[in-house]
Amino acid sequence: MKTKTHIVIACLVAFMAFSTADSLAINSKAGTYAYPFLKIPVGAKASAMGGAYTGLSNDVAGLYFNPAGIAQVSGSEISGCYDNYLAGMQAGYLSYLMPWGKKGKLGVAVNYLNYGSTPRTDVSGLRTGEFGGGDVAFSLTGAWILISGTDDDYELAESRNENEGSLPRWNGLSLGFTTKFVYESLDAYSSDALAVDLGLLYGLKDNRTRIGISASNLGFQLKGLSSGHKDAMPAILRAGIGHQLKAAPVVVSVDAVKPLDNDFIFAAGLNYTNFYPLEIRAGYSTFGRNFKTGSDKDNWGGLSFGFGLKLRKLVFDYAFVPYADLGSSHRVGISSRW
């Protein structure tokens, strides 16, 4: 087991080294890739924890952050999340998980962003009406437990811990793979693309620590918004660790994220579980530096807060994510597992 642990940690270090070395060559492309909505974190719980979720991914949000994570979810789960985003834009995420064989999980999800209405003007600046647009991605995910080091039955092990707010007792290795179709419309123009996500998640023998890596949005455009031009996909590399503290009812997580069209991002989050059925969450992401303009609201950029409430088979989650002078995002989610 120690050898396997060393291998996983070595892969994590290699991932971070590669991403750092490559960042100087691609920072000049910041914001120039297609479908930026694919980089907006989904799920109220994950968002409240700063988006540091690659090493956790123990619910349907794993479909976005690390598809390998859904293999650790027992039974079936359905979830919906609404995001009152910036500048009148509205976003949402719908997902469903179900068992697939003895050690597999199958998941489907829809991720969308609506731009709202934008004034249309002619060449002289006179308003002639309005136009709209939006993005949507449909995804199908498969995940499998490749190596299970837990002596107990996996589903029984999880059910023992789900009421404590802590990580399920599980160690081993899981793999996840996602295929997705992406569509964008802007007035009379449209584009579409195909992409895949890959993920690995390794649970250490202490049953309190998980290490995850993932690569998202690896693909290509089938058709661009303009004839004869196609944009690159917004690929993202992630590595993260989730850990249940031994001496306190707190789950902590840390992520290193490298969008191929932007700078390196670090995120951290915590989930305090001592007030069951209420959980208190907070997080921080260095991506918040992009929203700072020198105003008195800059200190809020990158921070996030939220809570979760578990009521029998229903779970309610909320996240508040301030974007300095740009405004704030309110995300509300509801899920059920059986």
C-alpha positions in Angstrom: 0.0 0.0 0.0 2.9 2.4 0.7 4.3 1.8 -2.7 0.9 2.7 -4.3 0.7 5.8 -2.2 4.1 6.9 -3.3 3.2 6.4 -6.9 0.1 8.5 -6.6 1.9 11.3 -4.8 4.7 11.2 -7.5 2.0 11.6 -10.2 0.5 14.6 -8.4 3.9 16.3 -8.1 4.7 15.6 -11.8 1.3 17.0 -12.8 2.0 20.3 -10.9 5.5 20.6 -12.3 4.3 20.1 -15.8 1.5 22.7 -15.4 3.9 25.3 -13.9 6.5 24.8 -16.6 3.9 25.2 -19.3 2.1 28.2 -17.9 4.5 30.8 -19.2 3.8 29.6 -22.8 0.0 29.8 -22.6 -0.8 32.8 -20.4 -1.0 35.1 -23.4 -4.1 33.2 -24.5 -6.1 34.1 -21.4 -9.8 34.2 -22.2 -9.4 33.4 -25.9 -10.6 29.8 -25.9 -14.2 28.7 -26.6 -17.0 28.0 -24.1 -15.7 29.8 -21.0 -18.9 28.6 -19.1 -17.2 25.2 -18.9 -14.8 26.8 -16.4 -17.4 28.0 -14.0 -17.5 25.6 -11.0 -20.9 23.8 -10.5 -22.6 22.7 -7.3 -23.4 24.9 -4.3 -21.3 22.7 -1.9 -18.2 22.7 -4.1 -18.5 26.5 -4.8 -18.8 27.3 -1.1 -15.5 25.4 -0.6 -13.7 27.6 -3.2 -14.0 25.0 -5.9 -11.4 22.9 -4.2 -13.2 19.6 -4.9 -10.9 17.4 -7.0 -9.8 15.2 -4.1 -13.3 15.0 -2.6 -15.9 14.7 -5.4 -18.1 12.5 -3.2 -21.4 13.6 -4.7 -22.8 14.5 -8.1 -20.5 17.5 -8.4 -17.8 14.9 -9.1 -19.2 14.7 -12.6 -17.7 18.2 -13.1 -14.5 18.2 -11.0 -13.4 14.6 -11.1 -15.5 11.9 -12.8 -13.7 9.2 -10.8 -15.3 10.5 -7.6 -18.8 9.3 -8.4 -17.6 5.7 -8.0 -17.6 6.3 -4.3 -21.3 7.3 -4.1 -23.5 4.5 -2.9 -26.9 3.9 -4.5 -28.4 6.5 -6.8 -28.5 10.3 -6.5 -30.3 13.1 -8.3 -29.4 16.8 -8.0 -30.2 20.2 -9.3 -28.4 23.5 -8.8 -29.4 27.1 -9.8 -26.9 29.9 -10.1 -28.0 33.5 -10.1 -24.8 34.6 -11.9 -23.4 38.0 -12.8 -24.8 40.7 -15.1 -28.2 39.1 -15.4 -26.9 35.7 -16.5 -28.5 32.5 -15.2 -26.8 29.1 -14.9 -27.9 25.7 -13.8 -26.7 22.1 -13.4 -28.8 19.0 -13.4 -27.4 15.5 -12.8 -28.3 11.9 -12.0 -26.2 8.9 -10.8 -27.1 5.3 -10.8 -25.3 2.0 -10.1 -23.6 0.3 -13.1 -22.7 -3.3 -12.2 -21.1 -4.2 -8.9 -18.3 -1.6 -8.9 -19.4 1.0 -11.4 -21.5 4.2 -11.6 -23.2 5.8 -14.5 -24.0 9.5 -14.5 -25.7 12.0 -16.8 -25.7 15.8 -16.5 -26.8 19.0 -18.2 -24.8 22.2 -17.6 -26.2 25.5 -19.0 -25.6 29.2 -19.0 -28.2 31.8 -20.3 -26.7 35.2 -21.2 -30.0 37.1 -20.9 -31.0 39.9 -23.2 -28.5 42.3 -24.9 -29.4 45.5 -26.8 -29.0 45.3 -30.5 -27.8 48.5 -32.3 -27.0 49.5 -35.8 -23.8 51.1 -37.1 -24.8 54.5 -35.9 -25.5 53.3 -32.4 -29.3 53.4 -32.6 -31.0 50.6 -30.7 -33.0 48.3 -33.0 -34.0 45.5 -30.6 -32.4 42.8 -28.5 -30.7 39.5 -28.9 -29.8 36.6 -26.6 -27.6 33.6 -26.4 -26.5 30.8 -24.2 -24.4 27.6 -23.7 -25.3 24.1 -22.9 -23.3 20.9 -22.3 -24.7 17.3 -22.2 -22.5 14.7 -20.6 -22.4 11.0 -20.0 -20.0 9.6 -17.3 -18.8 6.1 -16.4 -16.7 5.4 -13.2 -15.3 2.2 -11.7 -13.6 1.2 -8.5 -10.4 -0.5 -9.8 -8.8 -1.3 -6.5 -10.7 -1.5 -3.2 -8.6 -1.7 0.0 -11.5 -1.4 2.4 -12.3 -4.6 4.3 -16.0 -3.7 4.9 -18.6 -3.7 2.3 -18.3 -0.3 0.4 -22.0 0.7 0.6 -22.3 -0.2 4.3 -19.1 1.7 5.0 -20.6 4.8 3.4 -24.0 4.6 5.1 -22.3 4.4 8.5 -20.7 7.8 7.9 -23.2 9.8 5.9 -25.0 11.0 9.0 -21.8 12.3 10.5 -20.9 14.7 7.7 -17.5 13.1 7.3 -15.8 11.3 4.4 -17.1 7.8 3.7 -14.7 5.1 4.9 -13.1 3.9 1.7 -9.6 3.5 0.3 -8.5 2.3 -3.1 -8.4 3.6 -6.7 -11.2 4.6 -8.9 -11.3 5.8 -12.6 -13.8 8.0 -14.4 -14.4 8.9 -18.0 -16.9 11.5 -19.4 -18.0 12.3 -22.9 -19.8 15.5 -23.6 -21.5 17.5 -26.4 -21.3 21.3 -26.1 -23.6 23.7 -28.0 -23.5 27.6 -28.0 -25.8 30.1 -29.6 -25.4 33.8 -30.0 -28.2 35.6 -31.9 -28.3 33.9 -35.3 -24.9 32.1 -34.9 -24.1 28.8 -33.3 -21.2 26.4 -32.6 -20.8 22.9 -31.2 -18.1 20.7 -30.0 -17.2 17.3 -28.6 -15.0 16.8 -25.5 -14.0 14.2 -22.9 -13.0 14.4 -19.2 -10.7 11.9 -17.4 -10.1 11.4 -13.7 -8.4 9.3 -11.1 -9.1 9.2 -7.3 -7.0 7.4 -4.7 -8.2 6.9 -1.2 -5.4 6.3 1.3 -5.5 3.5 3.9 -6.3 5.9 6.7 -9.8 6.3 5.3 -9.5 10.0 5.8 -7.5 11.2 2.9 -8.1 11.2 -0.9 -5.9 12.4 -3.8 -7.4 13.2 -7.1 -6.3 14.3 -10.6 -8.4 15.1 -13.6 -8.3 16.6 -17.1 -11.5 18.3 -18.4 -12.7 19.6 -21.8 -10.2 17.7 -23.9 -11.7 18.0 -27.4 -12.4 20.0 -30.5 -15.1 22.2 -32.2 -17.2 20.6 -34.8 -18.4 24.0 -36.0 -17.3 27.5 -35.0 -19.4 30.7 -34.7 -18.0 32.0 -37.9 -17.4 30.1 -41.1 -13.9 28.7 -41.5 -12.8 29.4 -37.9 -12.7 27.1 -34.9 -11.5 27.9 -31.4 -9.6 25.8 -29.0 -11.4 24.0 -26.1 -11.0 25.4 -22.6 -9.1 22.3 -21.2 -8.4 22.3 -17.5 -5.9 20.2 -15.5 -6.7 19.7 -11.8 -5.0 18.0 -8.8 -6.3 18.0 -5.3 -6.3 16.5 -1.8 -9.3 16.1 0.5 -8.8 15.2 4.2 -11.0 14.5 7.2 -9.2 15.9 10.3 -8.6 13.3 13.0 -9.0 15.7 15.9 -11.8 17.9 14.7 -15.1 17.5 12.7 -13.7 19.3 9.7 -13.1 18.2 6.1 -10.4 20.3 4.4 -9.5 20.3 0.7 -6.8 21.9 -1.5 -6.7 22.1 -5.3 -4.1 23.2 -7.9 -5.9 24.1 -11.1 -4.4 24.9 -14.5 -6.7 26.2 -17.2 -4.8 26.0 -20.5 -5.9 29.5 -21.4 -5.1 31.2 -18.1 -2.8 31.4 -15.0 -2.3 28.7 -12.4 -5.0 28.8 -9.7 -4.9 27.5 -6.1 -8.0 26.9 -4.1 -8.8 25.7 -0.6 -11.9 24.9 1.3 -13.3 23.5 4.6 -16.5 21.9 5.7 -17.3 22.1 9.4 -19.7 19.2 10.3 -20.1 19.5 14.1 -23.7 20.9 13.9 -25.3 18.0 12.2 -27.6 18.2 10.2 -26.1 21.6 9.5 -22.7 22.0 7.8 -20.8 25.3 7.6 -18.4 25.9 4.6 -15.9 28.4 3.4 -13.3 28.6 0.7 -10.8 30.8 -1.2 -9.5 30.7 -4.8 -6.7 32.8 -6.2 -8.8 33.3 -9.3 -10.4 36.1 -7.3 -7.4 38.3 -8.2 -9.0 38.7 -11.7 -11.9 40.7 -10.2 -9.9 43.2 -8.2 -10.0 46.8 -9.4 -8.6 48.7 -6.4 -12.0 49.3 -4.8 -13.0 48.7 -1.2 -14.7 45.4 -2.3 -11.5 43.8 -3.4 -10.9 42.0 -0.2 -14.0 39.8 -1.0 -12.7 38.6 -4.3 -11.8 34.9 -4.2 -13.7 34.2 -1.0 -16.8 32.0 -0.8 -19.2 30.9 1.9 -22.1 28.5 2.3 -23.9 25.9 4.3 -25.6 22.5 3.8 -28.7 21.1 5.5 -29.4 17.4 5.5 -33.1 16.3 6.1 -33.5 12.6 5.8 -33.1 11.8 2.1 -32.9 15.5 1.0 -29.9 17.7 1.1 -30.1 21.5 0.6 -26.9 23.5 -0.2 -26.3 27.2 -0.6 -23.2 29.2 -1.7 -22.4 32.9 -1.7 -19.6 33.8 -4.0 -18.6 37.5 -4.2 -16.9 38.9 -7.3 -15.8 42.3 -5.9 -17.2 45.2 -8.0 -18.8 42.8 -10.5 -21.4 41.7 -8.0 -22.1 38.4 -6.3 -23.3 34.9 -7.2 -25.9 33.0 -5.2 -26.1 29.2 -5.8 -28.8 27.0 -4.4 -28.8 23.2 -4.8 -31.0 20.3 -3.8 -30.2 16.6 -4.0 -31.5 13.3 -2.9 -29.8 9.9 -2.5 -31.4 6.5 -2.2 
